[in-house]
Amino acid sequence: MRRRVASALSVLALGAAFSLFSTPAEGAAPAQAYRVRGLEPGQELLLDRAGAVITDVDEGAVYVQARPDQAAKLRKQGLKVDDMSAATLAATFGPVDPGYTDYSETKAEVSRLVGLYPTLASQQVIGKSYEGKDIVALKISDNVGVDESEPEMLFTANQHAREHLTVEMALYLANMLLNDYGSDPAITKIVDNREIWIVPMVNPDGAQYDVDSGDYLMWRKNRQPNSGSTEIGTDLNRNWGYKWGCCAGSSGVKSKDTYRGSAAFSAKETQVIRDFVLSRRVGGTQQITEHLDIHTYSQLVLWPFGYTTSTVVGPMTADAYAALRAIGTEMADLNGYWPGQASGLYIADGIINDWMWADQKIFSFTFEMYPKRSDLFEQFYPPASVIPAQTSRNRQALIRLAQYADCPYRSVSKENTYCPVADDYTLTVPGATYVVAQGGTVSTTIAATKTTGANQLVSLTATGAPAGMTPIFGLGSIPTDGSAQAISFSTAATTTPGEYTIVVRGEGTAGTVRTAPVTVMVTGSAACQGSNATDVAIPDDGTAVTSSLTIAGCGSLASPMANAAARLEVHIAHTNIGDLQLRLVGPGGAVLIHDRDGADMNNIDKIYTLDLSSQVADGTWSLEATDLESGATGKIDSWTLTLK
């Protein structure tokens, strides 16, 4: 779980303004635990005036002891106050849903798959948890019994005990790769050319403890005792060795959910995963190229670093960050999550993604799964009925990640620099931007030029073309002799104007994959496009605001309607876009385009493709923004609408 931290930290900084410990008045109702969210900078004294006593600032929220009447005062101030008493939590989360897979069932499912697919799957116990439970890794590859010289991928799930949906995601991935091998060409190619490791339950002690009583316990940590304390457990995803405890992104208090442990890798389970990763170094070279850690919730795709908001810092190069961002954004486009750097939520130090990249140069990502909203009562324990939809929605994103495992730098067309091979070539398209009018065709050339090794034929495909645009190759396969071959881009009259990056992908007969990006600008009638760059403040009180523009002369008697692939470019500056709901309101009605996605991330700079074919083009169009939560501020910067 991820939640904003800025305002909460300001509370801690002002701790001298009021006592952290006080004695309730004689005869008053007993105080109990509450979680306070939505506190804005400058509102810290509201807690003191209500009589609430701060006990902790953690995960971007403020935890207090208060009487029910004091909690009611805070709610009247517009703050979100969650009852965190043990009785309330037990009543809220209720009995364990039998539709989820527990520890013994997870082991049984792994064994079942190995039994069904003995030539494709194997399992090994890579270590033991603190309580002695097996931490099992499932290996999937076409020659599973052989350690081949193929790119390796690692998937980890359930570092946090209560995030049971992550186990289902890991098992879905395993079933997808094995069940669809031989029938799905993309899956078959991945299994034939990758070695995939899946650890579906990193924290078996904590996961089982969370369900053993029959009621969910909201348990996050492992079950390893802490010396000199009765408090149990370490947050595994604050126990990793890179920047451990560096930056106020974890807790040193043993009772807290984000307790980082007594030292980096003090937890048995992080030691097990670390040692397994180190064991995959062959001749000093790490064989694992990509890693995905699976969490809930917020529906996000994240990449390093979590300990700092800086991008290119320490061992992170500009090209590496660009590749992480490119792959993360592609996956988010495919699964409907929101992409961003891990620290965009809040500072978190000692996390797995940071160690994977900084220590091992593994391209490491996190999925924060369903749900996207941060309601206390739905976040970690959604009903098992959501499992099929919420796991299968990640299918294409997982395939895309696997396709980059041989060279993640290919995502930014840097494969020739970082991933040289014996039989290599470059793929080039001359020029910068090619301009074509709607309904027209623009032509250029493409060349494959051998750089090392043997000549080969290169088959060409292209991705990224908008609706109505067709890339046309003069030859389906071209030689690597450097000769210029024809390529053109044909557009339909309905192709939406805009600038598009088309990625031409070449795959040689020797298996070498190289890419060449091509920028194509499609032009259309200026009458069908409008922009508004006047700032509009978005109030933090649930009031909708609008920014409007008028389209005139775009429609005609023969074609009065907007396009089925209209293009909406939005730029909004906001400190928590997970609070926002955006609608495009046209002459024929409203279209919801953003519904509190990207919990705790900043700013929207995004191009949306919308089906507006049911709306008349000419008329007034408005971008409507509503901030549905407290504690964040922002404004509409600008937006551009292209109807056809």
C-alpha positions in Angstrom: 0.0 0.0 0.0 1.2 3.5 -0.9 0.0 6.8 0.5 1.2 10.4 0.4 3.7 11.5 3.1 4.4 15.2 2.7 1.8 16.6 5.0 2.2 13.9 7.5 5.9 14.5 7.9 5.2 18.1 8.5 3.1 17.0 11.5 6.1 15.1 12.9 8.3 18.1 12.4 6.0 20.3 14.4 5.8 17.8 17.3 7.0 20.5 19.7 3.8 22.4 19.1 1.9 19.9 21.2 2.5 16.9 23.4 2.7 13.5 21.9 1.5 12.0 25.1 -1.3 13.2 27.3 -3.6 11.8 30.0 -7.4 11.8 29.2 -9.7 13.6 31.6 -11.0 11.6 34.5 -14.2 9.8 33.6 -13.8 10.4 29.8 -14.4 7.6 27.4 -11.3 5.6 26.7 -9.1 6.6 23.8 -8.6 4.2 20.9 -6.5 4.1 17.7 -7.4 6.1 14.6 -5.8 6.8 11.3 -6.1 10.3 10.0 -5.7 11.1 6.3 -6.2 14.2 4.2 -4.2 16.5 6.5 -2.9 19.5 4.6 0.2 21.6 5.6 -0.9 24.1 8.2 -3.7 21.9 9.6 -1.5 20.1 12.2 -3.0 22.0 15.1 -6.4 20.6 14.4 -5.3 17.4 16.0 -4.1 19.1 19.1 -7.3 21.2 19.4 -9.5 18.2 19.1 -7.4 16.5 21.9 -6.0 13.7 19.7 -2.5 12.4 20.6 -0.2 11.5 17.8 1.4 8.1 18.1 3.0 7.7 14.7 3.5 9.1 11.2 3.7 6.2 8.8 2.8 5.4 5.2 1.7 9.0 4.7 -0.9 9.0 7.4 -1.0 10.2 11.0 -1.9 7.7 13.7 -3.5 9.0 16.8 -5.1 8.0 20.1 -8.4 9.8 20.6 -11.9 9.4 22.1 -14.8 8.8 19.7 -16.0 12.4 20.3 -12.6 13.8 19.5 -12.5 11.7 16.3 -15.9 13.1 15.4 -14.5 16.7 15.7 -11.8 15.8 13.3 -14.3 14.4 10.8 -16.2 17.7 11.0 -13.0 19.4 9.9 -13.1 17.4 6.7 -10.4 14.9 7.6 -10.7 11.2 6.9 -10.6 9.4 10.2 -10.5 5.5 10.2 -11.2 3.5 13.3 -8.1 1.3 13.7 -9.2 -0.5 16.9 -8.7 -4.3 16.8 -12.4 -4.9 17.2 -13.3 -2.7 14.3 -10.7 -4.1 12.1 -11.8 -7.7 12.8 -15.4 -6.8 12.2 -14.5 -4.9 9.0 -12.3 -7.5 7.3 -14.2 -10.5 8.5 -13.6 -14.1 7.6 -11.0 -15.3 5.3 -12.2 -15.7 1.7 -11.6 -19.4 0.8 -11.2 -18.4 -2.9 -7.6 -17.3 -2.2 -4.6 -19.6 -2.3 -2.9 -20.2 1.1 0.6 -21.5 1.7 -0.1 -25.2 1.4 -2.3 -24.7 -1.6 0.4 -22.6 -3.3 2.9 -25.4 -2.9 0.4 -27.9 -4.2 -0.3 -25.7 -7.3 3.4 -25.4 -8.1 3.8 -29.2 -7.7 0.7 -29.7 -9.9 2.1 -27.6 -12.7 5.5 -29.3 -12.5 3.7 -32.7 -12.8 1.7 -31.6 -15.8 4.6 -30.0 -17.6 7.8 -31.8 -16.6 9.7 -30.7 -19.6 8.8 -27.1 -19.2 8.6 -26.6 -15.4 10.7 -27.5 -12.4 10.7 -26.3 -8.8 13.3 -25.9 -6.1 13.3 -24.8 -2.5 15.6 -21.8 -2.6 15.5 -21.3 1.2 13.4 -21.3 4.4 11.4 -18.6 6.1 12.1 -17.7 9.7 9.5 -20.4 10.8 11.0 -23.0 8.5 8.5 -22.8 5.7 9.7 -23.5 2.2 10.3 -20.6 -0.1 9.7 -22.2 -3.5 10.8 -21.0 -6.9 9.2 -22.3 -10.1 11.4 -22.3 -13.1 9.8 -22.3 -16.6 11.7 -22.8 -19.9 11.7 -25.0 -22.9 14.7 -27.0 -21.7 13.9 -26.6 -18.0 16.5 -29.1 -16.8 19.4 -27.3 -18.6 20.9 -24.0 -17.4 20.9 -22.4 -20.9 22.5 -19.1 -22.0 19.2 -17.3 -22.1 18.0 -14.1 -20.5 16.4 -14.8 -17.1 13.5 -13.1 -15.5 12.5 -13.1 -11.8 9.0 -12.6 -10.5 8.4 -12.2 -6.7 5.1 -11.8 -4.9 3.7 -11.5 -1.4 6.5 -9.7 0.3 3.7 -8.1 2.3 1.6 -10.8 4.0 -1.9 -9.3 3.6 -1.5 -8.8 -0.1 -3.0 -12.2 -1.1 -4.0 -11.1 -4.6 -0.3 -11.0 -5.5 0.0 -14.8 -5.0 -2.9 -15.3 -7.5 -1.1 -13.0 -10.0 2.1 -15.1 -9.7 0.1 -18.4 -10.2 -1.8 -16.9 -13.1 1.5 -16.0 -14.8 2.8 -19.6 -14.3 -0.4 -21.1 -15.7 -0.4 -18.6 -18.6 3.2 -19.6 -19.7 2.6 -23.3 -19.4 -1.0 -23.8 -20.5 -0.6 -21.5 -23.6 2.8 -22.9 -24.7 2.6 -24.3 -28.2 -0.7 -22.6 -29.0 0.1 -18.9 -28.4 3.0 -17.8 -30.6 4.1 -15.0 -28.3 4.0 -17.2 -25.2 5.8 -20.0 -27.0 8.6 -17.7 -28.1 9.1 -16.4 -24.6 9.3 -19.8 -23.1 11.7 -21.0 -25.8 14.0 -18.1 -25.4 13.9 -17.2 -21.7 14.5 -18.8 -18.3 11.7 -17.6 -16.0 11.7 -17.8 -12.2 8.5 -17.3 -10.2 8.5 -17.0 -6.4 4.8 -16.8 -5.6 5.1 -16.5 -1.8 8.2 -14.6 -0.5 6.6 -14.2 3.0 4.9 -17.5 3.8 5.0 -17.1 7.6 3.2 -13.7 7.4 0.8 -14.8 4.7 -0.3 -17.8 6.7 -0.5 -15.9 10.0 -2.8 -13.4 8.4 -5.4 -16.1 7.7 -4.8 -18.8 10.3 -7.4 -17.5 12.8 -10.1 -17.6 10.1 -10.4 -13.8 10.2 -8.0 -11.4 8.3 -5.6 -9.7 10.6 -4.2 -6.9 8.4 -0.7 -8.4 8.9 2.1 -6.9 6.7 5.4 -8.0 8.1 7.2 -11.4 8.4 7.0 -13.3 11.7 10.6 -13.0 12.9 10.9 -11.8 16.5 12.8 -8.7 17.3 15.5 -8.8 20.0 14.6 -7.0 23.2 11.0 -6.5 22.2 7.7 -8.4 22.2 7.0 -6.9 18.8 7.1 -9.3 15.9 8.2 -8.8 12.4 10.1 -6.8 9.8 8.7 -5.1 6.7 10.5 -7.2 4.0 10.3 -4.4 1.5 12.2 -2.0 3.8 14.9 -4.6 4.6 16.9 -4.6 1.3 20.5 -3.5 1.4 20.6 -0.5 -1.0 20.0 2.8 0.9 18.6 0.8 3.9 17.2 3.2 6.4 18.7 6.2 4.7 16.0 8.7 4.0 13.0 8.7 6.3 11.4 6.1 4.1 11.0 3.4 6.7 10.5 3.1 10.5 13.1 2.3 13.2 10.2 1.5 15.6 9.7 -2.2 16.0 5.9 -2.0 16.4 5.4 -0.2 13.1 4.3 -1.7 9.8 7.3 -0.3 8.0 9.9 -1.4 10.5 13.0 -1.9 8.5 14.7 -4.5 10.7 17.8 -4.3 12.9 20.1 -4.2 9.8 19.9 -4.6 6.0 19.0 -8.2 5.2 18.3 -9.0 8.8 15.1 -10.9 7.7 15.5 -14.5 6.7 13.2 -14.1 3.6 15.2 -11.1 2.1 18.4 -13.1 2.6 16.8 -16.0 0.7 15.8 -13.9 -2.3 19.1 -12.0 -2.3 21.2 -15.2 -2.2 19.1 -16.7 -5.0 19.7 -13.6 -7.2 23.4 -13.7 -6.4 23.5 -17.3 -7.4 22.4 -16.4 -10.9 25.7 -14.6 -11.6 27.7 -16.7 -14.0 31.3 -15.7 -14.6 30.6 -12.4 -12.9 27.6 -11.6 -15.1 24.1 -11.4 -13.7 21.8 -13.7 -15.8 18.6 -12.1 -14.5 17.9 -9.1 -16.7 14.4 -8.1 -15.5 12.5 -8.4 -12.3 8.9 -7.7 -11.3 7.7 -7.5 -7.6 4.0 -7.8 -7.2 2.0 -5.8 -4.6 -1.4 -4.4 -3.9 -2.9 -1.8 -4.2 -3.3 1.4 -6.3 -3.0 0.0 -9.8 0.4 1.4 -10.6 3.5 0.4 -12.5 6.6 1.6 -10.6 10.4 1.7 -11.2 13.5 2.8 -9.2 14.4 4.7 -7.3 12.1 4.8 -4.2 14.6 6.4 -1.8 14.8 9.7 -3.8 12.8 11.7 -6.2 15.8 12.3 -8.3 15.9 10.4 -11.6 19.5 10.2 -12.8 21.4 9.7 -9.6 24.0 7.3 -8.2 24.3 4.3 -10.4 21.3 5.3 -12.5 22.3 6.5 -15.9 20.1 8.6 -18.2 19.7 5.7 -20.7 18.9 3.2 -18.0 16.2 5.5 -16.5 14.8 6.2 -19.9 14.5 2.4 -20.6 12.9 1.8 -17.2 10.4 4.6 -17.8 9.7 3.4 -21.4 9.0 -0.2 -20.4 7.0 0.8 -17.4 4.9 3.2 -19.4 4.3 0.5 -22.1 3.1 -2.0 -19.5 0.8 0.7 -18.0 -0.7 1.4 -21.4 -1.5 -2.3 -21.7 -2.9 -3.1 -18.3 -4.6 0.3 -17.5 -2.4 1.1 -14.5 -0.6 4.4 -13.9 3.1 4.6 -14.5 5.7 6.4 -12.3 8.9 6.4 -10.3 8.4 4.6 -7.0 9.2 7.8 -5.0 6.3 9.6 -6.7 4.1 8.0 -4.1 6.3 8.6 -1.1 9.9 8.1 -0.1 10.6 4.4 0.6 14.1 3.2 1.4 15.5 -0.3 1.5 13.1 -1.6 -1.2 13.7 -4.5 -3.5 13.6 -2.5 -6.8 16.3 -0.2 -5.7 18.6 -3.0 -4.6 17.9 -5.0 -7.8 19.0 -2.1 -10.0 21.7 -0.5 -8.0 23.4 -3.7 -6.8 22.8 -6.0 -9.7 21.7 -3.8 -12.7 18.5 -5.7 -13.0 15.7 -3.7 -14.6 13.2 -4.0 -11.7 9.6 -3.0 -11.6 6.6 -3.2 -9.2 3.0 -3.8 -10.0 0.6 -2.4 -7.4 -2.6 -4.3 -8.3 -6.3 -3.8 -7.7 -8.0 -1.8 -6.3 -7.1 1.7 -7.3 -8.8 3.5 -4.4 -7.3 3.7 -0.9 -10.4 3.0 1.1 -9.3 1.2 4.2 -12.1 -1.4 4.0 -11.4 -2.6 0.5 -7.7 -2.2 -0.1 -6.1 -5.5 0.8 -9.0 -8.0 0.9 -11.1 -7.7 -2.2 -13.4 -10.7 -2.8 -11.9 -13.7 -4.6 -14.4 -13.0 -7.4 -12.1 -10.3 -8.8 -9.2 -12.7 -9.2 -9.8 -13.7 -12.9 -10.3 -10.2 -14.2 -7.5 -8.6 -12.1 -4.9 -11.2 -13.0 -5.8 -11.6 -16.7 -5.7 -7.8 -17.3 -1.9 -8.0 -16.8 -1.4 -10.7 -19.5 -0.2 -8.3 -22.3 1.9 -6.2 -20.0 3.7 -9.4 -18.8 4.3 -10.5 -22.3 5.7 -7.1 -23.2 8.1 -7.2 -20.3 9.3 -10.6 -21.3 9.8 -9.5 -24.9 12.4 -6.9 -23.6 14.3 -9.3 -21.4 17.0 -9.9 -24.0 17.8 -6.2 -24.2 15.7 -3.7 -22.1 17.5 -0.9 -23.8 15.7 -1.7 -27.0 12.8 0.1 -25.5 14.6 3.4 -26.3 16.4 2.1 -29.4 19.8 1.8 -27.7 20.2 -1.9 -28.4 23.3 -1.4 -30.6 25.0 0.4 -27.8 24.2 -1.9 -24.9 23.4 -5.3 -26.4 25.9 -6.1 -29.1 25.7 -9.7 -30.6 27.9 -11.8 -32.8 25.8 -11.3 -35.9 24.8 -7.7 -35.6 23.4 -4.9 -37.8 21.9 -1.5 -37.5 18.4 -0.5 -38.7 18.1 3.1 -39.9 15.5 5.4 -41.4 16.9 8.8 -42.7 15.4 12.1 -41.7 13.6 13.3 -38.6 9.8 13.9 -39.0 7.7 12.9 -42.0 4.6 15.0 -42.6 1.5 13.6 -44.3 -2.0 14.9 -44.7 -5.0 12.8 -43.8 -5.8 10.4 -46.5 -2.3 10.7 -48.0 0.9 8.6 -48.1 4.4 9.5 -47.2 7.4 7.5 -48.3 11.0 7.1 -47.2 13.6 4.3 -47.0 15.0 1.9 -44.4 18.3 0.1 -44.4 19.8 -2.8 -42.5 23.6 -2.6 -42.3 25.8 -5.4 -41.0 28.2 -4.3 -38.2 29.7 -7.7 -37.1 29.4 -11.3 -38.1 27.4 -12.8 -41.0 24.9 -11.3 -43.3 21.3 -12.1 -42.6 17.8 -11.4 -43.9 15.8 -9.1 -41.6 12.0 -9.3 -41.5 10.2 -6.0 -40.7 7.2 -5.1 -38.7 6.0 -1.9 -37.1 4.1 -0.8 -34.0 2.6 2.5 -32.8 0.6 3.4 -35.9 -2.7 5.2 -35.1 -6.0 3.9 -36.4 -6.2 4.3 -40.2 -2.4 4.4 -40.8 -0.7 1.4 -42.5 3.1 0.9 -42.7 3.9 -0.6 -46.1 7.3 -2.3 -46.7 8.6 -2.7 -50.2 10.1 -6.0 -49.2 8.9 -8.1 -46.3 12.6 -9.0 -45.6 15.6 -7.0 -46.4 19.3 -7.9 -46.6 22.0 -6.4 -44.2 24.0 -5.0 -47.1 23.1 -1.4 -46.3 20.9 -0.9 -49.4 18.0 1.4 -49.1 14.6 -0.3 -49.2 11.2 1.4 -49.6 8.9 2.1 -46.7 5.8 4.2 -46.7 3.0 5.2 -44.3 -0.5 5.4 -45.8 -3.2 7.2 -43.9 -7.0 7.2 -44.1 -9.1 10.3 -44.3 -10.2 9.4 -40.7 -6.7 9.1 -39.3 -6.6 11.6 -36.4 -4.1 14.3 -36.8 -1.1 14.4 -34.5 2.5 13.4 -34.0 3.1 9.6 -33.8 6.3 7.6 -33.1 6.2 4.4 -35.2 8.8 1.8 -34.2 10.0 -0.4 -37.0 11.2 -3.7 -35.7 13.6 -5.9 -37.5 14.3 -9.5 -36.7 17.2 -11.2 -38.4 17.4 -14.8 -39.3 20.2 -15.1 -36.7 17.6 -13.9 -34.1 19.0 -10.4 -33.7 16.3 -7.8 -33.1 16.9 -4.2 -33.8 14.6 -1.2 -34.0 14.3 2.2 -35.7 11.9 4.9 -34.5 10.1 7.0 -37.2 8.2 10.2 -36.4 5.2 10.8 -38.6 3.1 14.0 -38.3 -0.4 13.6 -39.6 -2.0 17.0 -40.5 -5.7 17.8 -40.9 -8.1 20.6 -40.9 -7.3 23.3 -38.3 -11.0 23.7 -37.8 -11.1 20.3 -36.1 -8.6 21.2 -33.4 -8.8 23.5 -30.4 -6.6 24.3 -27.4 -7.0 26.2 -24.2 -3.9 27.2 -22.2 -5.5 29.3 -19.6 -4.8 28.1 -16.1 -7.8 26.9 -14.1 -7.4 26.2 -10.4 -8.9 23.0 -9.1 -10.4 23.6 -5.6 -9.8 21.0 -2.9 -13.5 20.8 -2.0 -15.2 18.5 -4.5 -16.3 21.4 -6.7 -16.1 20.8 -10.5 -14.3 23.3 -12.6 -14.2 23.6 -16.4 -11.9 24.8 -19.1 -13.7 25.3 -22.5 -13.1 25.7 -26.2 -15.2 26.0 -29.3 -14.9 23.9 -32.4 -16.5 25.5 -35.5 -16.4 24.5 -39.2 -15.2 20.9 -38.5 -18.4 19.2 -39.2 -20.3 19.1 -42.5 -23.6 17.8 -43.8 -21.9 14.7 -45.0 -19.8 14.2 -42.0 -21.1 16.1 -38.9 -19.7 13.8 -36.2 -16.4 13.6 -34.5 -13.9 10.8 -35.0 -14.0 7.4 -33.5 -10.3 7.9 -32.6 -10.3 11.5 -31.4 -7.2 12.7 -29.6 -7.2 14.6 -26.3 -3.9 15.9 -24.9 -4.2 16.9 -21.2 -1.6 18.7 -19.0 -2.6 19.1 -15.3 -0.4 20.0 -12.4 -1.6 18.4 -9.2 -0.1 16.9 -6.1 -2.3 13.8 -6.1 -4.0 12.8 -9.3 -5.6 9.9 -7.5 -8.0 12.5 -6.1 -9.1 13.6 -9.5 -12.0 12.8 -11.8 -11.8 14.2 -15.3 -14.6 14.4 -17.9 -14.7 15.6 -21.4 -18.0 17.3 -21.9 -19.1 17.8 -25.5 -22.2 18.9 -27.4 -23.7 15.4 -27.0 -22.7 14.5 -23.5 -19.8 13.7 -21.2 -17.0 11.1 -21.4 -15.2 10.0 -18.3 -11.5 10.0 -19.0 -9.8 9.8 -15.6 -11.4 8.3 -12.5 -9.0 8.7 -9.5 -6.3 6.8 -11.2 -2.6 7.1 -10.2 -3.0 7.2 -6.4 -0.6 9.7 -4.9 1.2 10.4 -8.1 1.8 13.9 -9.3 0.6 15.6 -12.5 -1.2 14.4 -15.7 0.7 14.8 -19.0 -1.1 12.3 -21.2 -2.7 11.8 -24.6 -6.0 10.0 -24.6 -7.6 8.3 -27.7 -11.4 8.6 -27.4 -14.3 7.4 -29.4 -16.4 10.5 -29.9 -18.2 9.3 -33.1 -21.6 9.7 -31.3 -21.0 13.4 -30.8 -21.5 16.3 -33.2 -18.1 17.9 -33.8 -19.0 21.5 -33.9 -19.9 23.2 -30.6 -18.5 23.9 -27.1 -16.2 21.3 -25.5 -15.1 21.4 -21.9 -12.5 19.6 -19.8 -14.1 19.2 -16.4 -12.0 18.5 -13.3 -13.1 17.6 -9.8 -10.9 16.9 -6.8 -12.9 14.3 -4.8 -10.5 14.2 -1.8 -8.9 16.7 0.6 -5.1 17.3 1.0 -3.9 18.1 -2.5 -3.9 21.0 -4.8 -3.5 21.7 -8.5 -4.7 23.3 -11.7 -5.5 22.6 -15.4 -2.5 23.9 -17.3 -3.6 23.3 -20.9 -5.4 20.9 -23.1 -5.8 20.2 -26.8 -8.7 18.4 -28.6 -8.4 17.0 -32.1 -11.7 15.7 -33.3 -10.8 14.4 -36.8 
